[in-house]
Amino acid sequence: MIPRADLHTHSIYSDGELIPAELVRRAQVLGHTVLAITDHVDMSNVEWVVTNVVKACELSEDYCNVIPGVEITHVPPRKIAEVAKMARRFGAKWVVVHGETVTEPVAPGTNRASVENPDIDVLAHPGFITLEEAQLAKDNDVLLEISGRAGHNITNGHVCQMARAVGAKMVIDSDTHQPENLMDDAAATVVARGAGLTEQEADIALHKTPFEYTRHLI
């Protein structure tokens, strides 16, 4: 089984259906060796979510390498940096921002506030990200997500084009909320190729970039 890394998943600590242990175990069975639990946070719940996810990750480490993280969600753009610092302070090792997906009313400016900030690891499902924003993502080493989640994945092709144009790095994440959202390597490869990544680009996004960016965390 080809090792899989998924850097964007949710548990019952936000709107996921699974307790962390079951989420991690199900991911392990599908070949995951690295999993980030990135529950939704804003200013009001970041401490509670992160401290509990940290404990959950420690208890689940027998299954695979589990990284405690957050997905900063619908936070006003000017406060994203503040919430990211709070999350880090409480123990988050991986910070995702809920990008300007076309399926939700995310505040304009969210993408830019995220890619300007080297404290952000992944800009998730960034919708119609601009070329300038993609360039900033490259400059600040922020990964751009190709999403496996229905709805958010509508603009995967556009994200791929913008990332390719400037050389920004991409990752393939599931944005898991339900058990059936988890993707083994074959399913994640379909998402990558369907978004327009070449075979070589898909291999890098699936098997190199996520492991390189998390090596120091596990």
Buried (B, 14 or more C-beta within 10 A) or exposed (E): EEBBBBBBBBBBBBEBBBBBBBBBBBBBEBBBBBBBBBBBBBEEBBBEBBBBBBEBBEEBEEBBBBBBBBBBBEBBBEBBBBBBBBBBEBBBBBBBBBBBBEBBEBBEEBBBBBBBBEBBBBBBBBBEBEEEBBBBBBEBEBBBBBBBBEEBBBBBBBBBBBBBEBEBBBBBBBBBBEEEBBBBBEBBBBBBEBBBBEEEBBBBBBBEBBBEBBEEBB
